[in-house]
């Protein structure tokens, strides 16, 4: 908490295998558009993904629709 940049720091080897940049939010109320902008700011050349969760709920991933389509096509 309180650090700038990505929330999940990947090793150089993992960055080659995982083309995603993660922004994680665990809050009861979330401005999803603000979280997406934060993820985009931190993503460099990778795909921004926002992981969202609140108490007593399952986590979800917010990904760009182009990436979602690519994933279901593969």
CHARMM internal coordinates of N, CA and C (Angstrom, degrees):
IC EDIT
DIST 1 N 1 CA 1.4439
DIST 1 CA 1 C 1.5242
ANGL 1 N 1 CA 1 C 109.52
DIST 1 C 2 N 1.3065
ANGL 1 CA 1 C 2 N 115.11
DIHE 1 N 1 CA 1 C 2 N 143.99
DIST 2 N 2 CA 1.4404
ANGL 1 C 2 N 2 CA 119.68
DIHE 1 CA 1 C 2 N 2 CA 177.26
DIST 2 CA 2 C 1.5224
ANGL 2 N 2 CA 2 C 114.78
DIHE 1 C 2 N 2 CA 2 C 85.83
DIST 2 C 3 N 1.3309
ANGL 2 CA 2 C 3 N 117.37
DIHE 2 N 2 CA 2 C 3 N -9.62
DIST 3 N 3 CA 1.4576
ANGL 2 C 3 N 3 CA 120.39
DIHE 2 CA 2 C 3 N 3 CA 178.60
DIST 3 CA 3 C 1.5212
ANGL 3 N 3 CA 3 C 109.40
DIHE 2 C 3 N 3 CA 3 C -87.94
DIST 3 C 4 N 1.3177
ANGL 3 CA 3 C 4 N 116.03
DIHE 3 N 3 CA 3 C 4 N 148.70
DIST 4 N 4 CA 1.4515
ANGL 3 C 4 N 4 CA 119.69
DIHE 3 CA 3 C 4 N 4 CA 176.05
DIST 4 CA 4 C 1.5157
ANGL 4 N 4 CA 4 C 109.87
DIHE 3 C 4 N 4 CA 4 C -89.15
DIST 4 C 5 N 1.3135
ANGL 4 CA 4 C 5 N 116.23
DIHE 4 N 4 CA 4 C 5 N 160.35
DIST 5 N 5 CA 1.4568
ANGL 4 C 5 N 5 CA 120.84
DIHE 4 CA 4 C 5 N 5 CA 177.72
DIST 5 CA 5 C 1.5072
ANGL 5 N 5 CA 5 C 112.23
DIHE 4 C 5 N 5 CA 5 C 96.26
DIST 5 C 6 N 1.2973
ANGL 5 CA 5 C 6 N 114.87
DIHE 5 N 5 CA 5 C 6 N -163.98
DIST 6 N 6 CA 1.4633
ANGL 5 C 6 N 6 CA 122.30
DIHE 5 CA 5 C 6 N 6 CA -177.17
DIST 6 CA 6 C 1.5235
ANGL 6 N 6 CA 6 C 111.62
DIHE 5 C 6 N 6 CA 6 C -62.31
DIST 6 C 7 N 1.3326
ANGL 6 CA 6 C 7 N 114.98
DIHE 6 N 6 CA 6 C 7 N 151.97
DIST 7 N 7 CA 1.4632
ANGL 6 C 7 N 7 CA 119.31
DIHE 6 CA 6 C 7 N 7 CA 177.97
DIST 7 CA 7 C 1.5205
ANGL 7 N 7 CA 7 C 112.29
DIHE 6 C 7 N 7 CA 7 C -88.63
DIST 7 C 8 N 1.3102
ANGL 7 CA 7 C 8 N 117.26
DIHE 7 N 7 CA 7 C 8 N -25.98
DIST 8 N 8 CA 1.4707
ANGL 7 C 8 N 8 CA 121.06
DIHE 7 CA 7 C 8 N 8 CA 175.90
DIST 8 CA 8 C 1.5205
ANGL 8 N 8 CA 8 C 106.53
DIHE 7 C 8 N 8 CA 8 C -115.81
DIST 8 C 9 N 1.3137
ANGL 8 CA 8 C 9 N 115.52
DIHE 8 N 8 CA 8 C 9 N 113.84
DIST 9 N 9 CA 1.4606
ANGL 8 C 9 N 9 CA 121.54
DIHE 8 CA 8 C 9 N 9 CA -178.18
DIST 9 CA 9 C 1.5225
ANGL 9 N 9 CA 9 C 108.54
DIHE 8 C 9 N 9 CA 9 C -92.06
DIST 9 C 10 N 1.3278
ANGL 9 CA 9 C 10 N 115.22
DIHE 9 N 9 CA 9 C 10 N 118.71
DIST 10 N 10 CA 1.4609
ANGL 9 C 10 N 10 CA 120.85
DIHE 9 CA 9 C 10 N 10 CA -179.04
DIST 10 CA 10 C 1.5249
ANGL 10 N 10 CA 10 C 110.54
DIHE 9 C 10 N 10 CA 10 C -97.61
DIST 10 C 11 N 1.3252
ANGL 10 CA 10 C 11 N 115.48
DIHE 10 N 10 CA 10 C 11 N 147.57
DIST 11 N 11 CA 1.4612
ANGL 10 C 11 N 11 CA 120.30
DIHE 10 CA 10 C 11 N 11 CA 174.53
DIST 11 CA 11 C 1.5286
ANGL 11 N 11 CA 11 C 108.22
DIHE 10 C 11 N 11 CA 11 C -69.00
DIST 11 C 12 N 1.3185
ANGL 11 CA 11 C 12 N 117.84
DIHE 11 N 11 CA 11 C 12 N 162.85
DIST 12 N 12 CA 1.4721
ANGL 11 C 12 N 12 CA 119.55
DIHE 11 CA 11 C 12 N 12 CA 177.40
DIST 12 CA 12 C 1.5279
ANGL 12 N 12 CA 12 C 112.22
DIHE 11 C 12 N 12 CA 12 C -56.49
DIST 12 C 13 N 1.3173
ANGL 12 CA 12 C 13 N 117.63
DIHE 12 N 12 CA 12 C 13 N -38.76
DIST 13 N 13 CA 1.4706
ANGL 12 C 13 N 13 CA 120.94
DIHE 12 CA 12 C 13 N 13 CA 178.84
DIST 13 CA 13 C 1.5313
ANGL 13 N 13 CA 13 C 110.60
DIHE 12 C 13 N 13 CA 13 C -65.64
DIST 13 C 14 N 1.3214
ANGL 13 CA 13 C 14 N 116.85
DIHE 13 N 13 CA 13 C 14 N -44.05
DIST 14 N 14 CA 1.4670
ANGL 13 C 14 N 14 CA 120.57
DIHE 13 CA 13 C 14 N 14 CA 179.66
DIST 14 CA 14 C 1.5227
ANGL 14 N 14 CA 14 C 110.97
DIHE 13 C 14 N 14 CA 14 C -65.71
DIST 14 C 15 N 1.3182
ANGL 14 CA 14 C 15 N 117.27
DIHE 14 N 14 CA 14 C 15 N -35.42
DIST 15 N 15 CA 1.4760
ANGL 14 C 15 N 15 CA 120.69
DIHE 14 CA 14 C 15 N 15 CA 178.98
DIST 15 CA 15 C 1.5151
ANGL 15 N 15 CA 15 C 111.53
DIHE 14 C 15 N 15 CA 15 C -61.15
DIST 15 C 16 N 1.3383
ANGL 15 CA 15 C 16 N 117.33
DIHE 15 N 15 CA 15 C 16 N -31.09
DIST 16 N 16 CA 1.4658
ANGL 15 C 16 N 16 CA 120.89
DIHE 15 CA 15 C 16 N 16 CA 177.44
DIST 16 CA 16 C 1.5262
ANGL 16 N 16 CA 16 C 111.22
DIHE 15 C 16 N 16 CA 16 C -70.34
DIST 16 C 17 N 1.3233
ANGL 16 CA 16 C 17 N 117.59
DIHE 16 N 16 CA 16 C 17 N -32.86
DIST 17 N 17 CA 1.4630
ANGL 16 C 17 N 17 CA 122.48
DIHE 16 CA 16 C 17 N 17 CA -177.52
DIST 17 CA 17 C 1.5222
ANGL 17 N 17 CA 17 C 113.42
DIHE 16 C 17 N 17 CA 17 C -90.10
DIST 17 C 18 N 1.3194
ANGL 17 CA 17 C 18 N 116.72
DIHE 17 N 17 CA 17 C 18 N -27.53
DIST 18 N 18 CA 1.4650
ANGL 17 C 18 N 18 CA 121.89
DIHE 17 CA 17 C 18 N 18 CA -174.53
DIST 18 CA 18 C 1.5328
ANGL 18 N 18 CA 18 C 107.60
DIHE 17 C 18 N 18 CA 18 C -118.15
DIST 18 C 19 N 1.3300
ANGL 18 CA 18 C 19 N 117.50
DIHE 18 N 18 CA 18 C 19 N 102.75
DIST 19 N 19 CA 1.4699
ANGL 18 C 19 N 19 CA 120.32
DIHE 18 CA 18 C 19 N 19 CA -174.84
DIST 19 CA 19 C 1.5249
ANGL 19 N 19 CA 19 C 113.70
DIHE 18 C 19 N 19 CA 19 C -84.62
DIST 19 C 20 N 1.3243
ANGL 19 CA 19 C 20 N 117.44
DIHE 19 N 19 CA 19 C 20 N 33.12
DIST 20 N 20 CA 1.4547
ANGL 19 C 20 N 20 CA 121.27
DIHE 19 CA 19 C 20 N 20 CA -174.40
DIST 20 CA 20 C 1.5221
ANGL 20 N 20 CA 20 C 111.27
DIHE 19 C 20 N 20 CA 20 C -121.99
DIST 20 C 21 N 1.3249
ANGL 20 CA 20 C 21 N 113.91
DIHE 20 N 20 CA 20 C 21 N 152.06
DIST 21 N 21 CA 1.4629
ANGL 20 C 21 N 21 CA 122.55
DIHE 20 CA 20 C 21 N 21 CA 173.43
DIST 21 CA 21 C 1.5245
ANGL 21 N 21 CA 21 C 106.58
DIHE 20 C 21 N 21 CA 21 C -118.39
DIST 21 C 22 N 1.3130
ANGL 21 CA 21 C 22 N 117.50
DIHE 21 N 21 CA 21 C 22 N 127.26
DIST 22 N 22 CA 1.4587
ANGL 21 C 22 N 22 CA 121.91
DIHE 21 CA 21 C 22 N 22 CA -171.33
DIST 22 CA 22 C 1.5272
ANGL 22 N 22 CA 22 C 112.75
DIHE 21 C 22 N 22 CA 22 C -107.20
DIST 22 C 23 N 1.3202
ANGL 22 CA 22 C 23 N 114.78
DIHE 22 N 22 CA 22 C 23 N 132.10
DIST 23 N 23 CA 1.4623
ANGL 22 C 23 N 23 CA 123.54
DIHE 22 CA 22 C 23 N 23 CA 170.04
DIST 23 CA 23 C 1.5256
ANGL 23 N 23 CA 23 C 105.25
DIHE 22 C 23 N 23 CA 23 C -117.07
DIST 23 C 24 N 1.3246
ANGL 23 CA 23 C 24 N 117.69
DIHE 23 N 23 CA 23 C 24 N 122.68
DIST 24 N 24 CA 1.4680
ANGL 23 C 24 N 24 CA 121.99
DIHE 23 CA 23 C 24 N 24 CA -175.72
DIST 24 CA 24 C 1.5231
ANGL 24 N 24 CA 24 C 110.29
DIHE 23 C 24 N 24 CA 24 C -111.44
DIST 24 C 25 N 1.3291
ANGL 24 CA 24 C 25 N 114.81
DIHE 24 N 24 CA 24 C 25 N 133.00
DIST 25 N 25 CA 1.4581
ANGL 24 C 25 N 25 CA 120.52
DIHE 24 CA 24 C 25 N 25 CA 179.41
DIST 25 CA 25 C 1.5280
ANGL 25 N 25 CA 25 C 108.86
DIHE 24 C 25 N 25 CA 25 C -129.20
DIST 25 C 26 N 1.3246
ANGL 25 CA 25 C 26 N 116.55
DIHE 25 N 25 CA 25 C 26 N 127.25
DIST 26 N 26 CA 1.4592
ANGL 25 C 26 N 26 CA 122.62
DIHE 25 CA 25 C 26 N 26 CA 176.22
DIST 26 CA 26 C 1.5266
ANGL 26 N 26 CA 26 C 106.78
DIHE 25 C 26 N 26 CA 26 C -126.91
DIST 26 C 27 N 1.3274
ANGL 26 CA 26 C 27 N 114.90
DIHE 26 N 26 CA 26 C 27 N 83.55
DIST 27 N 27 CA 1.4662
ANGL 26 C 27 N 27 CA 121.74
DIHE 26 CA 26 C 27 N 27 CA -175.96
DIST 27 CA 27 C 1.5240
ANGL 27 N 27 CA 27 C 109.28
DIHE 26 C 27 N 27 CA 27 C -140.87
DIST 27 C 28 N 1.3209
ANGL 27 CA 27 C 28 N 116.18
DIHE 27 N 27 CA 27 C 28 N 157.33
DIST 28 N 28 CA 1.4648
ANGL 27 C 28 N 28 CA 120.87
DIHE 27 CA 27 C 28 N 28 CA 178.40
DIST 28 CA 28 C 1.5281
ANGL 28 N 28 CA 28 C 111.80
DIHE 27 C 28 N 28 CA 28 C -74.93
DIST 28 C 29 N 1.3137
ANGL 28 CA 28 C 29 N 116.73
DIHE 28 N 28 CA 28 C 29 N -36.84
DIST 29 N 29 CA 1.4697
ANGL 28 C 29 N 29 CA 121.13
DIHE 28 CA 28 C 29 N 29 CA 178.94
DIST 29 CA 29 C 1.5280
ANGL 29 N 29 CA 29 C 107.53
DIHE 28 C 29 N 29 CA 29 C -123.97
DIST 29 C 30 N 1.3223
ANGL 29 CA 29 C 30 N 115.66
DIHE 29 N 29 CA 29 C 30 N 132.67
DIST 30 N 30 CA 1.4597
ANGL 29 C 30 N 30 CA 119.73
DIHE 29 CA 29 C 30 N 30 CA -174.39
DIST 30 CA 30 C 1.5223
ANGL 30 N 30 CA 30 C 110.58
DIHE 29 C 30 N 30 CA 30 C -135.40
DIST 30 C 31 N 1.3069
ANGL 30 CA 30 C 31 N 116.11
DIHE 30 N 30 CA 30 C 31 N 133.26
DIST 31 N 31 CA 1.4534
ANGL 30 C 31 N 31 CA 121.41
DIHE 30 CA 30 C 31 N 31 CA 167.73
DIST 31 CA 31 C 1.5250
ANGL 31 N 31 CA 31 C 105.61
DIHE 30 C 31 N 31 CA 31 C -88.94
DIST 31 C 32 N 1.3181
ANGL 31 CA 31 C 32 N 116.17
DIHE 31 N 31 CA 31 C 32 N 96.72
DIST 32 N 32 CA 1.4610
ANGL 31 C 32 N 32 CA 120.91
DIHE 31 CA 31 C 32 N 32 CA -173.19
DIST 32 CA 32 C 1.5246
ANGL 32 N 32 CA 32 C 111.47
DIHE 31 C 32 N 32 CA 32 C -62.97
DIST 32 C 33 N 1.3289
ANGL 32 CA 32 C 33 N 118.04
DIHE 32 N 32 CA 32 C 33 N -34.72
DIST 33 N 33 CA 1.4633
ANGL 32 C 33 N 33 CA 120.49
DIHE 32 CA 32 C 33 N 33 CA -179.78
DIST 33 CA 33 C 1.5290
ANGL 33 N 33 CA 33 C 111.30
DIHE 32 C 33 N 33 CA 33 C -67.23
DIST 33 C 34 N 1.3007
ANGL 33 CA 33 C 34 N 117.07
DIHE 33 N 33 CA 33 C 34 N -36.48
DIST 34 N 34 CA 1.4661
ANGL 33 C 34 N 34 CA 121.03
DIHE 33 CA 33 C 34 N 34 CA 176.20
DIST 34 CA 34 C 1.5350
ANGL 34 N 34 CA 34 C 110.14
DIHE 33 C 34 N 34 CA 34 C -67.46
DIST 34 C 35 N 1.3155
ANGL 34 CA 34 C 35 N 116.76
DIHE 34 N 34 CA 34 C 35 N -39.85
DIST 35 N 35 CA 1.4667
ANGL 34 C 35 N 35 CA 120.85
DIHE 34 CA 34 C 35 N 35 CA 178.09
DIST 35 CA 35 C 1.5276
ANGL 35 N 35 CA 35 C 110.81
DIHE 34 C 35 N 35 CA 35 C -64.87
DIST 35 C 36 N 1.3270
ANGL 35 CA 35 C 36 N 116.98
DIHE 35 N 35 CA 35 C 36 N -39.44
DIST 36 N 36 CA 1.4675
ANGL 35 C 36 N 36 CA 120.51
DIHE 35 CA 35 C 36 N 36 CA 178.10
DIST 36 CA 36 C 1.5259
ANGL 36 N 36 CA 36 C 110.06
DIHE 35 C 36 N 36 CA 36 C -64.20
DIST 36 C 37 N 1.3137
ANGL 36 CA 36 C 37 N 117.34
DIHE 36 N 36 CA 36 C 37 N -44.20
DIST 37 N 37 CA 1.4663
ANGL 36 C 37 N 37 CA 120.46
DIHE 36 CA 36 C 37 N 37 CA 178.13
DIST 37 CA 37 C 1.5218
ANGL 37 N 37 CA 37 C 111.39
DIHE 36 C 37 N 37 CA 37 C -61.52
DIST 37 C 38 N 1.3244
ANGL 37 CA 37 C 38 N 117.19
DIHE 37 N 37 CA 37 C 38 N -39.82
DIST 38 N 38 CA 1.4611
ANGL 37 C 38 N 38 CA 120.85
DIHE 37 CA 37 C 38 N 38 CA 177.30
DIST 38 CA 38 C 1.5186
ANGL 38 N 38 CA 38 C 110.21
DIHE 37 C 38 N 38 CA 38 C -63.38
DIST 38 C 39 N 1.3225
ANGL 38 CA 38 C 39 N 117.58
DIHE 38 N 38 CA 38 C 39 N -43.27
DIST 39 N 39 CA 1.4622
ANGL 38 C 39 N 39 CA 121.52
DIHE 38 CA 38 C 39 N 39 CA 178.76
DIST 39 CA 39 C 1.5247
ANGL 39 N 39 CA 39 C 110.59
DIHE 38 C 39 N 39 CA 39 C -62.77
DIST 39 C 40 N 1.3308
ANGL 39 CA 39 C 40 N 117.14
DIHE 39 N 39 CA 39 C 40 N -42.04
DIST 40 N 40 CA 1.4608
ANGL 39 C 40 N 40 CA 120.65
DIHE 39 CA 39 C 40 N 40 CA 179.55
DIST 40 CA 40 C 1.5257
ANGL 40 N 40 CA 40 C 111.46
DIHE 39 C 40 N 40 CA 40 C -64.94
DIST 40 C 41 N 1.3203
ANGL 40 CA 40 C 41 N 117.03
DIHE 40 N 40 CA 40 C 41 N -36.02
DIST 41 N 41 CA 1.4585
ANGL 40 C 41 N 41 CA 121.37
DIHE 40 CA 40 C 41 N 41 CA 178.64
DIST 41 CA 41 C 1.5262
ANGL 41 N 41 CA 41 C 111.33
DIHE 40 C 41 N 41 CA 41 C -64.82
DIST 41 C 42 N 1.3235
ANGL 41 CA 41 C 42 N 117.04
DIHE 41 N 41 CA 41 C 42 N -34.49
DIST 42 N 42 CA 1.4659
ANGL 41 C 42 N 42 CA 121.96
DIHE 41 CA 41 C 42 N 42 CA -174.86
DIST 42 CA 42 C 1.5228
ANGL 42 N 42 CA 42 C 114.66
DIHE 41 C 42 N 42 CA 42 C -92.97
DIST 42 C 43 N 1.3214
ANGL 42 CA 42 C 43 N 119.38
DIHE 42 N 42 CA 42 C 43 N -2.95
DIST 43 N 43 CA 1.4668
ANGL 42 C 43 N 43 CA 119.88
DIHE 42 CA 42 C 43 N 43 CA -165.47
DIST 43 CA 43 C 1.5194
ANGL 43 N 43 CA 43 C 115.92
DIHE 42 C 43 N 43 CA 43 C -85.54
DIST 43 C 44 N 1.3098
ANGL 43 CA 43 C 44 N 120.26
DIHE 43 N 43 CA 43 C 44 N -12.05
DIST 44 N 44 CA 1.4683
ANGL 43 C 44 N 44 CA 122.82
DIHE 43 CA 43 C 44 N 44 CA -175.43
DIST 44 CA 44 C 1.5256
ANGL 44 N 44 CA 44 C 109.00
DIHE 43 C 44 N 44 CA 44 C 54.94
DIST 44 C 45 N 1.3274
ANGL 44 CA 44 C 45 N 117.44
DIHE 44 N 44 CA 44 C 45 N -120.00
DIST 45 N 45 CA 1.4706
ANGL 44 C 45 N 45 CA 121.26
DIHE 44 CA 44 C 45 N 45 CA -177.38
DIST 45 CA 45 C 1.5268
ANGL 45 N 45 CA 45 C 112.30
DIHE 44 C 45 N 45 CA 45 C -102.61
DIST 45 C 46 N 1.3302
ANGL 45 CA 45 C 46 N 117.60
DIHE 45 N 45 CA 45 C 46 N 15.82
DIST 46 N 46 CA 1.4577
ANGL 45 C 46 N 46 CA 120.84
DIHE 45 CA 45 C 46 N 46 CA -178.31
DIST 46 CA 46 C 1.5242
ANGL 46 N 46 CA 46 C 110.93
DIHE 45 C 46 N 46 CA 46 C -107.96
DIST 46 C 47 N 1.3173
ANGL 46 CA 46 C 47 N 116.11
DIHE 46 N 46 CA 46 C 47 N 170.57
DIST 47 N 47 CA 1.4637
ANGL 46 C 47 N 47 CA 121.93
DIHE 46 CA 46 C 47 N 47 CA -178.36
DIST 47 CA 47 C 1.5269
ANGL 47 N 47 CA 47 C 108.90
DIHE 46 C 47 N 47 CA 47 C -79.88
DIST 47 C 48 N 1.3417
ANGL 47 CA 47 C 48 N 117.50
DIHE 47 N 47 CA 47 C 48 N 126.54
DIST 48 N 48 CA 1.4692
ANGL 47 C 48 N 48 CA 119.44
DIHE 47 CA 47 C 48 N 48 CA 178.69
DIST 48 CA 48 C 1.5235
ANGL 48 N 48 CA 48 C 111.43
DIHE 47 C 48 N 48 CA 48 C -77.90
DIST 48 C 49 N 1.3238
ANGL 48 CA 48 C 49 N 115.81
DIHE 48 N 48 CA 48 C 49 N 134.70
DIST 49 N 49 CA 1.4662
ANGL 48 C 49 N 49 CA 122.15
DIHE 48 CA 48 C 49 N 49 CA 176.73
DIST 49 CA 49 C 1.5210
ANGL 49 N 49 CA 49 C 107.73
DIHE 48 C 49 N 49 CA 49 C -131.63
DIST 49 C 50 N 1.3367
ANGL 49 CA 49 C 50 N 115.41
DIHE 49 N 49 CA 49 C 50 N 133.57
DIST 50 N 50 CA 1.4577
ANGL 49 C 50 N 50 CA 120.58
DIHE 49 CA 49 C 50 N 50 CA 176.07
DIST 50 CA 50 C 1.5233
ANGL 50 N 50 CA 50 C 107.73
DIHE 49 C 50 N 50 CA 50 C -107.39
DIST 50 C 51 N 1.3171
ANGL 50 CA 50 C 51 N 116.75
DIHE 50 N 50 CA 50 C 51 N 122.71
DIST 51 N 51 CA 1.4596
ANGL 50 C 51 N 51 CA 122.60
DIHE 50 CA 50 C 51 N 51 CA 174.98
DIST 51 CA 51 C 1.5227
ANGL 51 N 51 CA 51 C 106.67
DIHE 50 C 51 N 51 CA 51 C -97.05
DIST 51 C 52 N 1.3359
ANGL 51 CA 51 C 52 N 116.25
DIHE 51 N 51 CA 51 C 52 N 123.82
DIST 52 N 52 CA 1.4659
ANGL 51 C 52 N 52 CA 119.93
DIHE 51 CA 51 C 52 N 52 CA -178.16
DIST 52 CA 52 C 1.5188
ANGL 52 N 52 CA 52 C 110.75
DIHE 51 C 52 N 52 CA 52 C -119.53
DIST 52 C 53 N 1.3219
ANGL 52 CA 52 C 53 N 114.51
DIHE 52 N 52 CA 52 C 53 N 144.32
DIST 53 N 53 CA 1.4581
ANGL 52 C 53 N 53 CA 121.52
DIHE 52 CA 52 C 53 N 53 CA 179.53
DIST 53 CA 53 C 1.5140
ANGL 53 N 53 CA 53 C 108.44
DIHE 52 C 53 N 53 CA 53 C -156.82
DIST 53 C 54 N 1.3122
ANGL 53 CA 53 C 54 N 114.94
DIHE 53 N 53 CA 53 C 54 N 150.14
DIST 54 N 54 CA 1.4614
ANGL 53 C 54 N 54 CA 120.72
DIHE 53 CA 53 C 54 N 54 CA 169.95
DIST 54 CA 54 C 1.5143
ANGL 54 N 54 CA 54 C 107.44
DIHE 53 C 54 N 54 CA 54 C -139.78
DIST 54 C 55 N 1.3074
ANGL 54 CA 54 C 55 N 117.81
DIHE 54 N 54 CA 54 C 55 N 171.13
DIST 55 N 55 CA 1.4569
ANGL 54 C 55 N 55 CA 121.75
DIHE 54 CA 54 C 55 N 55 CA -175.94
DIST 55 CA 55 C 1.5352
ANGL 55 N 55 CA 55 C 111.00
DIHE 54 C 55 N 55 CA 55 C -55.42
DIST 55 C 56 N 1.3013
ANGL 55 CA 55 C 56 N 114.79
DIHE 55 N 55 CA 55 C 56 N 137.65
DIST 56 N 56 CA 1.4647
ANGL 55 C 56 N 56 CA 123.93
DIHE 55 CA 55 C 56 N 56 CA 176.19
DIST 56 CA 56 C 1.5240
ANGL 56 N 56 CA 56 C 113.84
DIHE 55 C 56 N 56 CA 56 C 58.94
DIST 56 C 57 N 1.3134
ANGL 56 CA 56 C 57 N 117.38
DIHE 56 N 56 CA 56 C 57 N 31.10
DIST 57 N 57 CA 1.4613
ANGL 56 C 57 N 57 CA 121.53
DIHE 56 CA 56 C 57 N 57 CA 174.83
DIST 57 CA 57 C 1.5183
ANGL 57 N 57 CA 57 C 109.71
DIHE 56 C 57 N 57 CA 57 C -133.69
DIST 57 C 58 N 1.3054
ANGL 57 CA 57 C 58 N 115.37
DIHE 57 N 57 CA 57 C 58 N 159.03
DIST 58 N 58 CA 1.4571
ANGL 57 C 58 N 58 CA 120.96
DIHE 57 CA 57 C 58 N 58 CA 174.43
DIST 58 CA 58 C 1.5278
ANGL 58 N 58 CA 58 C 108.92
DIHE 57 C 58 N 58 CA 58 C -77.07
DIST 58 C 59 N 1.3201
ANGL 58 CA 58 C 59 N 116.89
DIHE 58 N 58 CA 58 C 59 N 150.65
DIST 59 N 59 CA 1.4645
ANGL 58 C 59 N 59 CA 119.16
DIHE 58 CA 58 C 59 N 59 CA 176.11
DIST 59 CA 59 C 1.5341
ANGL 59 N 59 CA 59 C 110.67
DIHE 58 C 59 N 59 CA 59 C -76.07
DIST 59 C 60 N 1.3133
ANGL 59 CA 59 C 60 N 115.72
DIHE 59 N 59 CA 59 C 60 N 152.83
DIST 60 N 60 CA 1.4646
ANGL 59 C 60 N 60 CA 122.97
DIHE 59 CA 59 C 60 N 60 CA 176.72
DIST 60 CA 60 C 1.5113
ANGL 60 N 60 CA 60 C 109.02
DIHE 59 C 60 N 60 CA 60 C -131.12
DIST 60 C 61 N 1.3336
ANGL 60 CA 60 C 61 N 115.26
DIHE 60 N 60 CA 60 C 61 N 157.45
DIST 61 N 61 CA 1.4542
ANGL 60 C 61 N 61 CA 121.53
DIHE 60 CA 60 C 61 N 61 CA 176.70
DIST 61 CA 61 C 1.5202
ANGL 61 N 61 CA 61 C 108.96
DIHE 60 C 61 N 61 CA 61 C -114.18
DIST 61 C 62 N 1.3191
ANGL 61 CA 61 C 62 N 115.51
DIHE 61 N 61 CA 61 C 62 N 131.37
DIST 62 N 62 CA 1.4586
ANGL 61 C 62 N 62 CA 122.09
DIHE 61 CA 61 C 62 N 62 CA 174.80
DIST 62 CA 62 C 1.5224
ANGL 62 N 62 CA 62 C 106.00
DIHE 61 C 62 N 62 CA 62 C -103.84
DIST 62 C 63 N 1.3389
ANGL 62 CA 62 C 63 N 115.57
DIHE 62 N 62 CA 62 C 63 N 116.58
DIST 63 N 63 CA 1.4657
ANGL 62 C 63 N 63 CA 120.18
DIHE 62 CA 62 C 63 N 63 CA -178.19
DIST 63 CA 63 C 1.5254
ANGL 63 N 63 CA 63 C 109.30
DIHE 62 C 63 N 63 CA 63 C -127.62
DIST 63 C 64 N 1.3155
ANGL 63 CA 63 C 64 N 117.73
DIHE 63 N 63 CA 63 C 64 N 156.90
DIST 64 N 64 CA 1.4605
ANGL 63 C 64 N 64 CA 119.81
DIHE 63 CA 63 C 64 N 64 CA 176.24
DIST 64 CA 64 C 1.5353
ANGL 64 N 64 CA 64 C 110.04
DIHE 63 C 64 N 64 CA 64 C -61.71
DIST 64 C 65 N 1.3147
ANGL 64 CA 64 C 65 N 116.57
DIHE 64 N 64 CA 64 C 65 N 143.17
DIST 65 N 65 CA 1.4586
ANGL 64 C 65 N 65 CA 120.64
DIHE 64 CA 64 C 65 N 65 CA -176.38
DIST 65 CA 65 C 1.5301
ANGL 65 N 65 CA 65 C 111.58
DIHE 64 C 65 N 65 CA 65 C -61.36
DIST 65 C 66 N 1.3245
ANGL 65 CA 65 C 66 N 117.60
DIHE 65 N 65 CA 65 C 66 N -33.37
DIST 66 N 66 CA 1.4636
ANGL 65 C 66 N 66 CA 119.84
DIHE 65 CA 65 C 66 N 66 CA 178.19
DIST 66 CA 66 C 1.5301
ANGL 66 N 66 CA 66 C 110.96
DIHE 65 C 66 N 66 CA 66 C -61.53
DIST 66 C 67 N 1.3272
ANGL 66 CA 66 C 67 N 116.05
DIHE 66 N 66 CA 66 C 67 N -39.58
DIST 67 N 67 CA 1.4645
ANGL 66 C 67 N 67 CA 120.52
DIHE 66 CA 66 C 67 N 67 CA 178.42
DIST 67 CA 67 C 1.5240
ANGL 67 N 67 CA 67 C 110.54
DIHE 66 C 67 N 67 CA 67 C -69.17
DIST 67 C 68 N 1.3244
ANGL 67 CA 67 C 68 N 117.56
DIHE 67 N 67 CA 67 C 68 N -39.76
DIST 68 N 68 CA 1.4565
ANGL 67 C 68 N 68 CA 121.66
DIHE 67 CA 67 C 68 N 68 CA 177.24
DIST 68 CA 68 C 1.5253
ANGL 68 N 68 CA 68 C 110.40
DIHE 67 C 68 N 68 CA 68 C -59.94
DIST 68 C 69 N 1.3182
ANGL 68 CA 68 C 69 N 117.40
DIHE 68 N 68 CA 68 C 69 N -45.45
DIST 69 N 69 CA 1.4679
ANGL 68 C 69 N 69 CA 121.09
DIHE 68 CA 68 C 69 N 69 CA 179.13
DIST 69 CA 69 C 1.5228
ANGL 69 N 69 CA 69 C 110.23
DIHE 68 C 69 N 69 CA 69 C -63.10
DIST 69 C 70 N 1.3250
ANGL 69 CA 69 C 70 N 116.61
DIHE 69 N 69 CA 69 C 70 N -42.17
DIST 70 N 70 CA 1.4759
ANGL 69 C 70 N 70 CA 119.70
DIHE 69 CA 69 C 70 N 70 CA 178.32
DIST 70 CA 70 C 1.5268
ANGL 70 N 70 CA 70 C 110.78
DIHE 69 C 70 N 70 CA 70 C -60.90
DIST 70 C 71 N 1.3234
ANGL 70 CA 70 C 71 N 117.09
DIHE 70 N 70 CA 70 C 71 N -41.72
DIST 71 N 71 CA 1.4621
ANGL 70 C 71 N 71 CA 121.00
DIHE 70 CA 70 C 71 N 71 CA -179.06
DIST 71 CA 71 C 1.5227
ANGL 71 N 71 CA 71 C 112.25
DIHE 70 C 71 N 71 CA 71 C -65.56
DIST 71 C 72 N 1.3211
ANGL 71 CA 71 C 72 N 117.79
DIHE 71 N 71 CA 71 C 72 N -41.06
DIST 72 N 72 CA 1.4750
ANGL 71 C 72 N 72 CA 118.09
DIHE 71 CA 71 C 72 N 72 CA -178.19
DIST 72 CA 72 C 1.5317
ANGL 72 N 72 CA 72 C 111.78
DIHE 71 C 72 N 72 CA 72 C -78.30
DIST 72 C 73 N 1.3163
ANGL 72 CA 72 C 73 N 117.45
DIHE 72 N 72 CA 72 C 73 N -19.18
DIST 73 N 73 CA 1.4677
ANGL 72 C 73 N 73 CA 120.46
DIHE 72 CA 72 C 73 N 73 CA 175.86
DIST 73 CA 73 C 1.5177
ANGL 73 N 73 CA 73 C 111.84
DIHE 72 C 73 N 73 CA 73 C -76.82
DIST 73 C 74 N 1.3271
ANGL 73 CA 73 C 74 N 117.44
DIHE 73 N 73 CA 73 C 74 N -31.82
DIST 74 N 74 CA 1.4733
ANGL 73 C 74 N 74 CA 121.58
DIHE 73 CA 73 C 74 N 74 CA -175.61
DIST 74 CA 74 C 1.5003
ANGL 74 N 74 CA 74 C 113.24
DIHE 73 C 74 N 74 CA 74 C -74.62
END
COOR INIT
IC SEED 1 N 1 CA 1 C
IC BUILD
